[in-house]
């Protein structure tokens, strides 16, 4: 194999690779010999099929296989011998090949840059710790009580209103035909719950006990039942009772209804969850500040191909947002040329931070363990109750999807590693102070470095999953 570097331009390299015809012929003969040991042809004993017969029968497919393997092996060897780390999959083009002649191809690639990592001890950060007041816990308990209502008889006779529970009989028909599932007796229906087809519950507002009413509704065009989709339906409804809903009292009964032993146990769980929520908000603020300092502290060239891929993801999301009327006020009066320049700068920053975090992880042996990956997969499966098996199968069959699942775990571990080396000053704040400072931090960042604020605000993620940039995280 002869490898000649034909072009070098920063991170871009191009090579001409020539594999001698004799090497191709040797690989071809070896592969045909392997096939000859396995194949069974009429008139020949196993392992005794002449090479010329094998070549006649399998030569075309074997040649394609041999060439593909030769290109893969030789390109990997060329990269390894030169210590090159491709940023993306190298682009390979066959220049010439005929049977009995040399194989010649070109290989173009961008390599990962050399990154000199700053001294993380120079980084100064402020960590915020929230002291959760009792009234905040009480507020959560009140919301929980309000969402777990109980019903009771009306304290005073009146007509039905929203949030009441009606005990009804109903029977429906479409074009005069009563269809299965359109009738029930003694059904409890909460007005305003939107559990019935649109318009049904609203027409029962103001009804009285013992009253009968005819309700007309139209089923959606996309309704699951084809016999009902887009059809008008008429329901005869009779009300047997009206019950009013009231929030549960904040006591042990509420705790038991929520799966806790008593009210004190519920309060402890609520406080723990509130502290966790504020802790995540404080961590996000700390992370943004850290990423800003990392971006300021590192300047190195980034592969243009990686920037192109990241920009394409951001730009596609931006276009989808615009089509749905979600437009950043800062972007409203800008043309595409200006927006492309701004968002390409964001893409470049993301890639640079992604490469940096990946390099820090590589240099310090930071990786995602199998147990951590399994826990993430379990959490993802739990988000799709009833389809857990399908989720597991999908990720097991898709290394790219699994890489995307590992990426935020890797990022968090690298961020924790850097934060542990930085100088972090802790400050206690109230929940309101944290929210005020968090909302104020992005505009401040924007005035200092506009692309940083936009990058943190956008929630798009790289879909490739195989490049170092995908490890940078959503807020880089």
N, C-alpha and C positions, 0 to 999 in steps of 0.2 A: 504494500500500500504506500502510495506517495501522496503526501499532503503539502500543499503549497498555499501560503497565505497570500491572497491577491489584493486585499484591501483592509486597511485599519483606519477607523475614524472615531476616535473617542471610545465609546462602549461598543461600537459596531465592528464586526469582523466578518470577512468573507474568505472562504477557502476553496481551492480546487482539490478534489480527491480523485485519485486514479487507482483502481484495483486491477491488477494484471489479469489477463484472460486465463492464464494458467491457474490462478487462484479460484476463479469462478468455475472453471472446469473441474477442479479438484472438489470443490464444495458440491457441485452438481453430481459428480460420480458418487460421493459419499452419501448424499441424500437418496439417490436411486438405489444404492446398495441397501440402505435402511428399509426402503419400501419393498425391495425384493425379498427381504426376510419376513415380511408381514403379509404381502399380497398372495392371493391364490388365483392362478389362471389355469384354465382347462389345458391339459396335456403336459403340465409341468409340475414337478414336485416342489413343495415349499422350499424357498431359498435357492432354487435352481433355475429361475427364470432368467434368460439371457439379458444382458444389459441393453442390447439394441432393441429388444422387445419392450423392456421397461421404458426406454427413452421414447419409443414410438407411442406407447400408451399414455405415459404420464409426463413426458418431457416439457410440454407447455406449462402445465400448472406448477411443476417442480421448479422450472426456471424462474417463474414469478416469485415463488417462495424463497428461492436462493438469493435472488437479487434484493428482495426486501430485507432479508436477514443480513446480507452483506453490507447494505447501506446502514442499517441500524447499528451493527457491531462496529463497523469502521468509523462511523461518526462519533459513537460513544468513546471509542478508543482515542480518537483525535482530541476530543475534549478533555479526557482524563490525562493524557500525556502532556497537555499544555496547561493543565490546572485551570481550565475555564469553567465558570458556573453560569450557564445560560439563564437569562431572565425569563425568557419564554421558549417555547418549542422552536428549535432551529428550522429555518426554511430550506428545504432541500429540493433541488431540481436536477433531473437526469439530463446530462448534456449529450451523451452518446453511448450506445451499446448495440452490438450485434454479436451473434453467436460466434465464438472464436476470437473476439476482439476485446480490448480492455473496456472496463466500465468506468465512465467518467461522470462525476456529478459535482455540483457546487453546493456549498453550505454557507448560509448567511445567518448570523445571529447577533443578538445583543447580550452582553454579559453583565452580571451584577457588579456594581461599583465596589471599589475598596472603601470601607467606611471606617473613619477614625472616630471612635465613640468618646464623647466628652466625659469629664470627671463628674459623675452624678452628685458628688458631695458638694458641688458648687451650686446646685439647684436649691432654691429656697421656696418653700410652699407653706400655705396656711391651711390647716385642717380644722373644720368646724364640727363641734359636737353639740347636739341638740339635747337640751333638758326638757323633756315632755311634761307640761303642767297637767295637773289632775283634770282641769276643765276640758282639755283636749281629749282625754280618755273618756270623760263623761259625754262629750259630743258624739264620739263614735258609738258609744253604747246607746245613745238616743236614736241615732240613725239605724242601728241594728234593730232596736225595738220597733221603730217605725216601719221597717221592711218586713218584719215578722208580725203581721197583724193577726188578730183573732176576731171572730164574729160574735155578735150578741144580738138579742132581740132589740127592736127599736124601743127607745125609752119613751118616744111619743109618736103616735101614728102620723105618717107622712108618706109622700110619694117617693119613688126611687130617684136617686141621684148618683153621680159618679162615685166610685169606690164602694158602693153598696154591693152586697151579694144577694142575687135573686135566686129563689128556688123555683124552677120553671119546668113546664112540659113544653116541648116544641116538636113540630112535625113539618118538614119541608118538602117541596116538590119543584121539579123543573119541567116546564111544558106540560104540567098536569100529572107528571109521573113521579111517584114517590120512590126515591133511590135509597139504597142501603147507606147507613151512617148519617141520615138526615133527620133522625127522630130520637128523642130520649124523654124520660119521665123523671121528675125529681132532681133535675140537673142543677148544680150550684154554679152560677156564673157571676164573676166579679165584673161589674161595669167599669170599663177603662182598662181592663187587662189586655185587650186586643187579642184574645184567644180565639174569637170567632172571626169569620170573614168581615172585612172592612164594612162598616155601616150598620152591622147587626146590633152591636151593643148601644150605639148612639141612639137608635130608634126606640130603645127601652127606657131612656131617661124620662122621668115624669110618670111612669106607669104606676098603678096602684095594686094592692093585694086583691086578688080575685079578678082582676081585669084581664081580658083577652085582647090581643093586638096582632094585626097582620103586618109582617115585616118583609120588605122586598130588598134584595141585595143582588149584586153582580159579582160572580166569581172572577178572579184575575185570569187573564189569558194564559199565564204560565202555571196555572193551578195543576197540581200533581195528577188529579183525577181528570182524565180526558173527557168524561161525560159531563163534568161540571165546568171545565175551563171556558171562561168567557161567557158563560150562560147566566141568564137572570133566574133567580130562585125566589119562591114565595114561602114564607114560614108562618105557621099559625102558632102563636105563643100564648101560654096562660101562666100567670104569676100566682104561686101559692103562698109565698112569704118573702118579706124583705128583711135582710139582716144588715146591720151596720158594722163596719170594720173599725176597730180601735187598735192602737199600738199595744204591744205587750208591755207589761210593767217591767221595769228594770229590777229584776230579782232573780232568785235561784231558778224559777221556772224558765225564764228566758235563757239562762245559762244552760240548763238541761236541754232545751230545744235546740241549742247551738252545739250540743255535743260536749259541754263542759260539766264538771261535777257540781260547781256552785258559782255564785256570783263573783267571789274573790278570785277563783280560778279564771273566770272569763275576763275579769279586769286585767289580770296578769298577762293573759294572751294578747289582749287588745293593746296594752302598753308595749309589749314586746314587738308586735307588728308595726305599731306607729313608729317606734324607735328604729326599726329596720327600714321602713320607708324613708324616714328622714336621713338615715345613714346612707342610703343609696343616692339620695339627692346630694348630700354633702360630698360623697365620693365622686359623683359626676362632675361637680364643680372643681374638685381637686384635680381630677383627671384632665379637664380642659386646660387648667392652668399649667399642668405638667406638660401636656402636648405642645402648648404654645412655647414653653421654654426649650423643649427638645427641638422644635422646628427652628427656633432662633439660634440654637447652639450647634446646628449641623447643616453644612452646605456641601453637597456632593452631587455629581451628575446623576440623573435617573434615566433609565432606559425609555426611549420615546415610545416603544411599542406598548409598554406597561401603562404609560400615561394615556395613550390612545384608547386602550381598553377601559381604563377607569373613567375617562371622559365620556366614552360612549354610553356607559351605564348611567352616569349622572345626567347626561343630555337627554337620554330616553325617558328617564324619570321626570325631568323638567318638562318635557313636551307633554307627557301624560297628565302632569299637574295642570298645565295650561289648558289642556282640552277639557278638564273637569272644573275649570274656573278657580283653581288654587294657584294664585300668582303672588310671589313675594313682592310686597310694596316697593322694595328697592329696585326690582327688575321691571316694573310696570312700563316705564317710558323708554326702555333701552331696546335697540335693535339686536338682531341675532349676532352680528359681528362683535359687538361689545360684550354681549352675554357669553359668547363662545370663548372670548379671551379671558373673562373673569372665571368662568367655570373650568377652563383648562388649567388655570393657575391653582384652583382648588384640587383638581385631579392630580397635578404634579405634587402638591403638598401631601396629599393622601399617600401617594406612592412612596414619597421620600420617608414619611413617618412609618409606613408599613415595612419598608426595607430596613429602617433603623431598628424597629422593634424585633424584627426577625433576626437581625444580626446580633442584637443583645441576647436574645434567647439562645442563638447558636453558640455564641462565645461562652455562655454561662451554663450550658447544659439544661436549659429550661425546655420542658416538653409537656405534652398532655398525656397523662397515664391512661391506660386502658380503663381503669376504674372510673376515672373522671369522664371519659368519653361515654362509658356505659350509663353513668348517672345522667348525663345530658340527654342521651337517647331516651332514657326512661321518662324524663321530664317532658320531652317532646311528644312521646307516645301518650302520656297522660293528658295532653292538650287535645287529643283527638279520641275521646272516650267512645268505645264501641268499634274503633278501627285500629286498635293498638297493633294487632298482628300485621296489618298492611303497612303501618309506619315502620315497624322493625324490618320487614322484608325490603322496603324501599331503600332504607339506609344501608342495609347489608349488601345490597346489589349496586350501590352507587358510591364509590370512593369519593367522588367529587362532593356529593351531598354530605358525606361524613366529614370531609375536610372543612366544610363550612360550619358544621356543628362544633368542631374542635376549635375553630378560629377564635371566637370570643373568649374561650377558656384560656387559650395560649396568651391572648392579649392581656387578660386580667393578671395572669401570673407574671408576665414581664413588667406590667405597670406596678404591681406590688413589689417586685424586686427592685425597681428603680426608686420607688418611693421610700423603701427601707434604707436606701443609701443617701437620700436627700435630707436636707434640714427641714423638718416639718414642725411648725409652731402650732400648737393646738389652742383653740379659742372656743369657749362655750357661748352658745347663742340660743335665743328663743326660736320656736318654729317660724314665727313671722319674720324675724331677722334673717333666718336662712333663706326663706323664700324671696325676700327683698334682695338679698345679696346675689342669689342665684339668677334672678331675672335681670339684675343690673350687670352681671358679669359679661354677658354676651354683647350688649351694646358697647361696653368698654373695650372688649376684644376687637369689635368691629372697627372702632375708631383707630385702634392701634394696628390691626392687621385684618383687613376686611375678609380676606379669603379664609382666615381661621374661623371667623364667626359663621360664615356661610357653610363651611365644611362641617362644623359641629351641628349646625341646624338641620342639614340634609340627612335623611335616614336611609339613603340608598346604600346597597351593598354590592360589591363586586360579585359576579356570578361565576367567574371562572374557577375559583377555588383551588387552583394549583400554583399560583404565583405568590411570592413573598408579600405582595401588597395586600392580599386578602387577609393577612394576619394583622393588619394595622388596626382594624376595629372600625366601628360605625362612627365614632366621634373624632377620628383623626383628620 
